[in-house]
């Protein structure tokens, strides 16, 4: 624990960060805490790219590596390329929370939008996503602190608790998802804070260390003969006899098929996909290690946590130390290497846990989420024959892994690649450039509405 303004080893306290008093001299590590135990490759030695491959995958996150692993297991060669260091993007920057992939809609609302048959299929497949990632981690022997810890979602208002209770009943009836409600009078058994009005527990939700998971996936792809190459930006995809020619910053690769797996980092390579994805910045901070007694009081069940605000925040304990990892939307005004870009996260954290006011914040980082207009992920094939899987809307750990597996099977024409999402129209954002610039304005408006409770 630290004195005001000093922090540990020069790190700012959460209170000073929240109040904008962490100056530019404050010692914050502006990279993911997860990289401490799973650092990114430096990319100094760049071996030549292969001149041909069965499949070229653009994007080295969970989607791309999962797709490559499925292809290699089927005896199909895959080359994964990335414009930067493999795993530098959101796959190693997220909170490591794993759910069934249905945090965006209440069950009744999803039924209203999609119809009961389609909504039921999507919800049930969400539970398959969660089961698949566990199966993959176990079968491939990936050490990444995977744990079925359960999720506690806290109600910000009394009416949210009641609505959540009805939704959990619907989720059980439609998709067989187990849950239970915890009243405000009993919530101390789940969380050491009295600012909420109870909440729900999904006991089968899980957590992992995302950078270790990414490193494990990448190692398995390479061990099975696949290539994962960084600093190889794809600059053009041209149709060719028998497939495609993928032009990169380090050469040309001939491929029978191409998969785009860039999610929140989707650029101009395939304009039709760019119009369908808006990147949204998400930020996280990590505290210094906490005393065991304090940690156990704040997170007594050591689950993953979230809330019911419009501007959602989420948090958890680190799997290897008694730190708290706190995430939410990233600040937009200050640059992401300025403490002020993360002050709102510290503000929210000590609003829930006042005891953390004088705890040092050691790490702060951000990453890009890929949002779709209809707030569901999409996979499929463009008119030009380029396959894609992206648009996870902030719930990408299990979704990306599962969609990567499925799009790989679809490339192979394997009927096991079918999903409930295959026939969904993938809408473009109206006036995409305006939609992208409007994100911080909308988030500010939602924060105001959360604060004044209307």
C-alpha positions in Angstrom: 0.0 0.0 0.0 1.3 3.4 -0.9 1.1 7.0 0.4 -0.8 9.6 -1.6 1.2 10.8 -4.7 4.1 8.4 -4.2 2.9 4.9 -5.2 5.3 2.0 -5.3 8.6 2.6 -7.1 7.3 5.8 -8.5 4.0 4.4 -9.7 1.0 6.7 -9.2 -1.7 5.8 -6.7 -5.2 5.0 -8.1 -6.5 8.2 -6.5 -3.9 10.4 -8.1 -4.5 8.8 -11.4 -8.3 9.2 -11.1 -7.9 12.9 -10.2 -5.5 13.7 -13.0 -2.6 14.2 -10.6 -0.3 11.5 -12.1 2.0 13.7 -14.1 4.1 12.8 -17.0 7.0 11.8 -14.7 4.8 9.1 -13.1 6.2 5.6 -13.7 3.5 3.6 -15.5 4.3 0.7 -17.8 2.2 1.4 -20.9 2.0 -2.1 -22.1 -0.1 -5.1 -21.1 0.6 -6.6 -17.7 0.1 -10.0 -19.4 3.4 -9.5 -21.3 5.4 -9.7 -18.1 5.1 -13.5 -18.2 4.5 -13.9 -22.0 6.5 -11.2 -23.7 6.0 -10.5 -27.5 8.6 -11.6 -30.0 11.1 -8.8 -30.9 11.0 -9.6 -34.7 14.6 -8.8 -35.2 15.3 -11.9 -37.4 12.8 -12.1 -40.3 13.1 -15.3 -42.2 11.8 -15.2 -45.8 8.1 -15.8 -46.3 7.1 -18.9 -48.2 6.2 -18.2 -51.8 3.0 -20.4 -51.7 0.6 -21.9 -49.2 -2.7 -23.6 -49.1 -4.2 -20.8 -47.1 -2.9 -17.4 -46.1 -4.4 -15.9 -43.0 -4.2 -12.1 -42.4 -4.1 -11.4 -38.7 -2.2 -13.3 -36.0 -4.7 -13.0 -33.1 -6.9 -15.7 -31.6 -9.0 -16.0 -34.8 -6.1 -16.4 -37.2 -4.1 -18.8 -35.0 -7.2 -20.9 -34.2 -7.9 -21.2 -37.9 -4.3 -22.1 -38.7 -4.3 -24.8 -36.0 -7.4 -26.4 -37.4 -6.0 -26.3 -40.9 -2.7 -27.8 -39.8 -4.5 -30.5 -37.9 -6.3 -31.4 -41.1 -3.1 -31.6 -43.1 -3.6 -28.2 -44.8 -0.7 -25.8 -44.8 -1.3 -22.3 -43.4 0.7 -19.1 -43.3 -0.4 -16.5 -40.8 0.9 -12.9 -41.5 0.6 -9.7 -39.5 1.6 -6.1 -40.1 3.3 -6.0 -36.7 4.7 -8.3 -34.0 2.5 -11.5 -33.8 0.0 -11.0 -30.9 0.7 -7.3 -30.5 -3.0 -6.5 -31.0 -6.1 -7.1 -28.9 -5.7 -10.8 -28.4 -3.0 -10.2 -25.8 -4.5 -6.9 -24.6 -8.0 -8.0 -23.4 -9.1 -8.9 -19.9 -9.0 -12.7 -20.4 -12.7 -13.1 -19.5 -14.5 -16.0 -21.2 -18.3 -16.2 -21.6 -20.8 -17.8 -23.9 -20.7 -14.8 -26.2 -24.1 -13.3 -25.5 -23.5 -10.2 -23.4 -25.0 -7.8 -25.9 -28.7 -8.7 -25.9 -31.2 -9.9 -23.4 -32.8 -13.1 -24.6 -36.2 -11.5 -25.3 -34.6 -8.8 -27.3 -32.6 -11.2 -29.4 -35.8 -13.2 -30.1 -37.4 -9.9 -31.2 -34.6 -9.2 -33.6 -33.8 -12.7 -34.9 -36.9 -14.7 -34.3 -37.1 -17.5 -31.7 -35.6 -20.3 -33.8 -32.5 -18.3 -34.9 -32.1 -16.7 -31.5 -32.2 -20.1 -29.8 -29.6 -21.5 -32.2 -27.3 -18.5 -31.6 -27.6 -18.8 -27.8 -27.0 -22.5 -27.8 -24.0 -22.1 -30.0 -22.7 -19.5 -27.6 -22.3 -22.2 -24.9 -20.5 -24.4 -27.5 -18.0 -21.6 -28.0 -17.2 -21.7 -24.3 -16.9 -25.5 -24.3 -14.7 -25.4 -27.5 -12.1 -23.2 -26.0 -11.7 -25.4 -23.0 -11.5 -28.5 -25.2 -8.8 -26.8 -27.4 -6.7 -25.7 -24.4 -6.9 -29.1 -22.8 -6.3 -31.2 -26.0 -3.4 -29.0 -27.1 -1.9 -28.8 -23.7 -1.7 -25.0 -23.6 -0.7 -23.6 -20.2 -2.6 -20.3 -19.8 -4.3 -20.4 -16.3 -7.6 -21.5 -17.8 -10.2 -21.7 -15.0 -14.0 -22.1 -14.8 -14.1 -19.4 -12.2 -17.7 -18.1 -12.9 -18.8 -14.5 -13.6 -20.6 -12.1 -11.2 -22.4 -9.4 -13.1 -23.4 -6.6 -10.7 -26.6 -4.6 -11.0 -26.1 -0.8 -11.0 -29.8 -0.1 -10.1 -32.5 -2.2 -8.4 -34.5 -2.4 -11.7 -31.4 -3.9 -13.4 -31.4 -6.7 -10.9 -35.0 -7.6 -11.6 -34.5 -7.4 -15.4 -31.4 -9.6 -15.0 -33.3 -12.2 -13.0 -35.9 -12.5 -15.7 -33.2 -12.7 -18.4 -31.4 -15.5 -16.6 -34.6 -17.4 -16.4 -35.1 -17.0 -20.2 -31.5 -18.0 -20.8 -32.0 -21.2 -18.8 -35.2 -22.0 -20.7 -33.9 -21.3 -24.2 -30.2 -22.4 -24.0 -29.9 -24.4 -20.8 -27.4 -21.9 -19.3 -27.1 -22.3 -15.5 -27.1 -19.2 -13.3 -28.2 -18.0 -9.9 -29.1 -14.6 -8.5 -27.4 -13.0 -5.5 -29.4 -10.3 -3.6 -27.9 -7.1 -2.3 -28.2 -8.4 1.2 -26.0 -11.4 0.2 -23.6 -9.8 -2.3 -20.8 -9.6 0.2 -20.3 -13.3 -0.5 -19.4 -12.4 -4.1 -17.9 -8.9 -3.9 -16.5 -6.6 -1.3 -18.4 -3.5 -2.3 -21.8 -2.1 -1.3 -22.4 0.1 -4.4 -24.3 -2.5 -6.3 -27.9 -3.9 -5.9 -27.1 -7.6 -6.1 -26.3 -9.4 -9.4 -26.2 -12.7 -11.3 -23.6 -15.5 -11.3 -22.9 -17.6 -14.3 -20.8 -20.3 -12.6 -19.5 -21.9 -15.8 -17.9 -18.7 -17.3 -14.1 -18.8 -17.3 -10.8 -16.9 -17.3 -7.3 -17.3 -18.7 -4.1 -15.4 -19.2 -4.5 -14.1 -22.8 -0.9 -13.5 -23.7 0.0 -17.0 -22.5 -2.9 -18.5 -24.4 -1.8 -16.6 -27.6 1.8 -17.8 -27.2 0.5 -21.4 -26.7 -1.6 -21.2 -29.8 1.3 -19.8 -31.9 3.7 -22.5 -30.6 1.2 -25.3 -31.6 0.7 -23.8 -35.1 4.5 -23.7 -35.7 5.1 -27.2 -34.1 2.6 -28.6 -36.7 4.4 -27.0 -39.6 2.5 -23.7 -40.0 4.1 -20.3 -40.4 3.4 -17.3 -38.2 5.2 -14.2 -39.6 5.2 -10.7 -38.2 6.2 -7.4 -39.9 4.6 -8.7 -43.1 1.7 -6.4 -43.8 -0.7 -7.5 -46.5 -1.0 -4.7 -49.0 -3.2 -6.3 -51.7 -5.1 -9.5 -52.5 -5.4 -10.3 -56.2 -7.4 -13.1 -57.8 -5.1 -15.5 -59.7 -5.5 -18.8 -61.5 -6.4 -21.3 -58.9 -6.6 -18.9 -56.0 -5.0 -15.6 -54.9 -1.8 -13.7 -54.8 -1.3 -12.0 -51.5 1.2 -9.1 -51.8 2.9 -8.3 -48.5 5.6 -5.8 -47.4 8.0 -8.7 -47.5 7.0 -10.5 -50.7 4.2 -12.2 -52.5 2.5 -15.5 -51.4 0.4 -17.6 -53.8 -2.6 -19.2 -52.0 -5.6 -21.2 -52.8 -7.6 -19.4 -50.1 -7.4 -16.3 -47.9 -8.9 -15.7 -44.5 -9.2 -12.2 -43.1 -8.9 -12.3 -39.2 -8.2 -8.7 -38.3 -11.2 -7.8 -36.2 -10.6 -4.3 -34.6 -7.5 -3.8 -36.7 -9.3 -4.2 -40.1 -8.1 -1.6 -42.6 -8.3 -0.9 -46.3 -7.1 -4.3 -47.5 -10.7 -5.5 -48.2 -12.9 -2.3 -48.4 -16.1 -4.3 -48.1 -15.0 -5.5 -44.6 -13.7 -2.2 -43.4 -17.2 -0.6 -44.0 -18.6 -3.3 -41.7 -16.3 -2.8 -38.7 -15.8 0.2 -36.4 -12.8 -0.1 -34.1 -13.4 0.9 -30.5 -10.6 1.5 -28.1 -10.7 -0.5 -24.9 -8.3 0.3 -22.0 -7.1 -1.6 -18.9 -5.0 -0.9 -15.8 -3.3 -3.2 -13.3 -2.7 -2.5 -9.6 0.4 -3.4 -7.6 0.1 -6.8 -5.7 -2.4 -6.5 -2.9 -2.2 -7.9 0.7 -3.9 -11.3 0.7 -6.5 -10.3 3.3 -7.6 -7.3 1.2 -7.7 -9.2 -2.1 -9.8 -12.0 -0.5 -12.3 -9.4 0.9 -12.7 -7.6 -2.4 -12.9 -10.7 -4.6 -14.0 -13.5 -2.2 -14.8 -16.0 -5.0 -12.1 -14.8 -7.3 -14.4 -14.7 -10.3 -14.5 -12.4 -13.3 -16.8 -9.4 -12.9 -18.8 -6.8 -14.9 -21.7 -4.5 -14.4 -24.9 -3.3 -16.1 -23.9 0.2 -17.1 -24.3 1.4 -20.7 -20.5 2.1 -20.6 -19.5 -1.3 -19.3 -16.6 -1.9 -17.0 -15.1 -5.2 -16.1 -12.4 -6.5 -13.7 -10.8 -9.6 -12.3 -7.8 -10.7 -10.3 -4.5 -11.6 -12.0 -4.0 -15.4 -12.1 -0.4 -15.4 -10.9 -0.4 -12.4 -8.5 -2.9 -10.7 -6.2 -3.4 -7.7 -8.6 -6.7 -6.4 -9.8 -7.0 -5.9 -13.6 -9.7 -3.2 -14.4 -10.9 -2.5 -17.9 -13.4 -0.4 -19.8 -13.6 2.0 -22.8 -10.3 3.8 -23.4 -9.9 7.6 -22.9 -10.0 9.4 -26.3 -8.7 12.9 -25.6 -5.2 12.1 -24.2 -2.7 9.9 -26.0 -2.5 6.3 -24.9 0.9 6.9 -23.3 -0.5 9.6 -21.1 -1.8 8.8 -17.6 -4.8 10.9 -18.3 -6.0 8.4 -20.9 -6.7 6.0 -18.1 -7.9 8.2 -15.3 -11.6 7.2 -15.8 -10.6 3.6 -15.2 -9.0 4.4 -11.9 -12.0 6.6 -11.0 -14.4 3.7 -11.7 -12.2 1.3 -9.8 -12.0 3.3 -6.5 -15.7 4.1 -6.9 -16.4 0.4 -6.4 -13.4 -0.3 -4.1 -12.5 2.8 -2.1 -9.8 0.7 -0.3 -7.8 0.9 -3.5 -7.4 4.7 -3.5 -3.8 4.5 -2.2 -2.8 1.4 -4.1 -0.3 1.9 -6.9 -1.3 1.5 -10.6 1.7 -0.2 -12.3 0.4 -0.9 -15.9 -1.9 0.8 -18.3 -2.7 -0.2 -21.9 -5.3 -0.3 -24.6 -6.4 -2.3 -27.7 -9.0 -2.2 -30.4 -12.3 -4.0 -30.3 -14.1 -4.7 -33.6 -17.7 -3.6 -33.5 -20.4 -4.5 -36.0 -23.5 -2.5 -36.8 -25.8 -5.3 -35.6 -23.6 -6.1 -32.6 -23.1 -9.8 -33.5 -19.9 -11.4 -35.0 -19.8 -12.5 -38.6 -18.0 -15.1 -40.6 -18.4 -16.0 -44.3 -17.0 -15.2 -47.7 -17.0 -12.0 -49.7 -18.2 -11.8 -53.3 -14.5 -12.0 -54.4 -14.1 -15.3 -52.5 -12.1 -14.0 -49.5 -13.1 -15.7 -46.3 -13.4 -13.7 -43.0 -14.3 -14.1 -39.3 -14.4 -10.9 -37.2 -16.6 -8.4 -35.3 -16.7 -9.8 -31.8 -17.9 -6.6 -30.1 -15.8 -7.0 -27.0 -16.5 -10.7 -26.3 -13.8 -12.1 -28.4 -11.8 -14.7 -26.5 -14.2 -17.6 -27.0 -15.8 -16.2 -30.1 -12.6 -15.6 -31.9 -11.2 -19.0 -31.1 -14.5 -20.7 -32.2 -15.0 -18.6 -35.3 -11.4 -19.2 -36.4 -12.0 -23.0 -36.1 -15.2 -22.8 -38.0 -14.0 -20.5 -40.8 -11.1 -22.9 -41.4 -13.6 -25.8 -41.8 -15.7 -23.7 -44.1 -12.6 -23.1 -46.3 -12.2 -26.8 -46.5 -15.8 -27.4 -47.4 -16.3 -29.5 -44.2 -19.9 -29.6 -43.1 -18.7 -29.4 -39.5 -18.0 -25.7 -40.3 -21.6 -24.8 -40.3 -22.8 -22.3 -37.7 -26.0 -20.5 -36.7 -24.3 -17.2 -37.9 -23.7 -18.3 -41.5 -26.8 -16.9 -43.1 -26.9 -13.6 -41.2 -26.7 -10.4 -43.3 -23.5 -8.6 -42.5 -24.6 -4.9 -42.6 -22.3 -2.0 -43.4 -22.3 1.0 -41.1 -24.2 3.9 -42.7 -21.7 6.7 -43.3 -18.9 4.6 -41.9 -16.3 7.5 -41.4 -18.9 9.5 -39.4 -19.8 6.4 -37.3 -16.2 5.9 -36.4 -15.7 9.5 -35.4 -18.9 9.5 -33.4 -17.8 6.7 -31.0 -16.3 9.0 -28.3 -19.3 11.3 -28.4 -21.7 8.4 -27.9 -19.6 7.0 -25.1 -19.5 10.3 -23.3 -23.3 10.6 -23.6 -23.8 7.1 -22.2 -21.5 7.9 -19.3 -23.6 10.9 -18.5 -26.8 8.8 -18.6 -25.1 6.2 -16.3 -24.1 8.9 -13.8 -27.5 10.5 -13.6 -29.4 7.2 -13.8 -31.8 7.8 -16.7 
